[in-house]
């Protein structure tokens, strides 16, 4: 019984930390893609949507990080799924850069499932 409690405590600590690492990865990749020229052109030259494709994963990871720190497992799971879908859809261009962040967020969501306490999606 003690071992199960210890594993839940570890999961409660790891889920927010992994989601924070995911957010940091998204920020770093976003800056790297924006400022690194590919051939003779930069991302800002070829993107029809400006910086939006680089901001979207950061926003999703930020919401997931907030959810992980607030123990909002439903929101964390949904955000992890959204980032995974974004990574898959954008996989032939910038999505591969977000693959580690997506994996970390999915792992954080799975770990959050093992944390004791009621599952919440709203404040209340």
PyMOL commands that set and color helices and strands:
alter all, ss='L'
color gray80, all
select helices_A, chain A and resi 2-35+43-46+52-69+73-89+95-113
alter helices_A, ss='H'
color red, helices_A
deselect
rebuild
show_as cartoon
